[in-house]
Amino acid sequence: MTPRPHLPGYGWAAWLFLAPALTMIAVFFFLPVLAALALSFTDFDIYALGDLHRLRFVGLGNYARLLQDPLF
């Protein structure tokens, strides 16, 4: 059995079938991961969630504090 030759111009069909799955992966995985990473560089307080103007950038301070914690 000989393989079928690659037909040019039909690659878009594969992407069309993959688009819904890739969209769901982006929305439900990558966006929350990026949001959590961005929040990890701030002094985010869950109780002050309504006032995002109170967020303060602390850089790697949260990670330094984590590494100095004896429970970690």
N, C-alpha and C positions, 0 to 999 in steps of 0.2 A: 504494500500500500504506500503510495507516494503522498507526502504532505502537501496540503494545499498551499499555493503561493500566497504570500502576504499581499492583501489588496490595499493599496494606498487610499487614504481618505476614510477608512472605517474605524480609526482609532477613537474618534469622537463618540462612537456608540458605547464603547467600554466605559468611558468617562461619564457618559450619561447614566448608565446603570449604577456606577459607583457613587454618583453625586449625592443621593439621599443618605447613604451610609456614612460617607465622609463628612457630610454636614452634621449628622447626629454626633459623630465622634468629636468634631470640633466644638459643638455647642455644649455637650455634656461632659467632655473630658478636658480639652485644651483650655477653654475659657476659664473654668473654675481653677485649674492649676495655675494659670497665669495670674488670676485675681488673688489667689492665696499667696503666691510669690510676691506680688506687689504689696500686699498687706503685711507681709513679714518684715518689710523694711520700714514700717511705720510703728507708732505707738498706739495701734488700734485698740479701742476699748469697745466691747460689745454693747455696753450700756449707753455709749455716746454715738450709736450708729446713726441716729437721725441728724446729727450735726457733723457732716464730713469736713467742715472747715477747721475742726479741732484736731484733725490728723496732723501729726508731726513726723517728718522724715527722720529716722534714727540710723539709717544705713545698716551696717553690720552689727550694731549694738545689741540687737536681740540675739544674734547668733553667738556673740562673745559672752553674753550673760548666760546663755544656755550651756556653753562649754565650761563655764566656771561653776555651774550648779553641781553640788555634790550628789544630788539624786540622779543626775544624768550620767 
